Amino acid sequence: MVNRPTVVIISDEADFSRAITCHWQSQPDSPSFTLLESNFCGSLKSEARDLAIVGGLGPDALASVLDVLQLSQTPVLHVSRLNNCSTMAPVMVTLPDVNGWPTLCVAVASQLLECRQAKAALARRDEFKSQLEQEAALGRYMLEARHNFNNALTSVLGNSDLILLYAETLAPTLRSQVETIHNMSRRMNEIMQRFSSLQKEMRLVEQQVWKTPAKAAGA
C-alpha cells in the first residue's frame, strides 16, 4: 500500500485553504491535508511534510512561515499577489494569484509531489543497488574462500584416509585422534557442499532486487 502524500496549507484566509482542498479532493488520489494559520505553524519545525502550500499571508507572517518551513526542509509552493515575491524568501515555486489560480495550484502541486515520489523511488533504488553490490562482493569472497578451503580440506581428508590405512600400526589414542580429524573433515565437507548453489541463488536474488524498486517506482 502506497502512503498518501502529506500537504500542509498555511494561510490566514479561510477561503484560500478551502479553495485548494475543495478542488483537490474532487480528484482521485488526493493527499492528506493539514490546515494551519501562520501563528500555529511552529510545530512544523520537527515535522516534515511532502509539500507546503502558502498564500493569503502578510509580508511579516510570510517571512516567519518560510523560515519555519526552511528549517523543516519542506518544499514550498507559494501563491502570491506580488509580481516580485520570488525574491522575498527561498521558496520552491511561486504562482501568481490570478483567475483560476486554484486549478493551476493543484496542477503544479501534483507535479511537485510526483517529482518528489520519483526522487524517493530513485533513492530507494540506489540503496538497493548499494546493498546488492555489498552482498555480491561478500558472495564473491565466500566463493573464492570456499574454493581455497575445499583444496585444503581435500588434502586433510586424503592424508587422514592414508593414515587410517595403517591404523593397526597406530597407538589407540593416536588412531582415535586421526579418526576424529577424518570424521570432522567429512562433516566440514558436507557443510561446504551446501554452498555449491550459492552463485545461482545470488543471481536469482539480484534479479528480484532489481525488479522490486522498479515496481515501487511504478506504483
Secondary structure, 3 states (H helix, E strand, C coil): CCCCCEEEEECCCHHHHHHHHHHHHCCCCCCEEEEECHHHHHHHHHCCCCEEEEECCCHHHHHHHHHHHHHCCCCEEEEECCCCHHHCCCCCEEEECCCCHHHHHHHHHHHHHHHHHHHHHHHHHHHHHHHHHHHHHHHHHHHHHHHHHHHHHHHHHHHHHHHHCCHHHCCHHHHHHHHHHHHHHHHHHHHHHHHHHHHHHHHHHHHHHHHHHHHHHHC
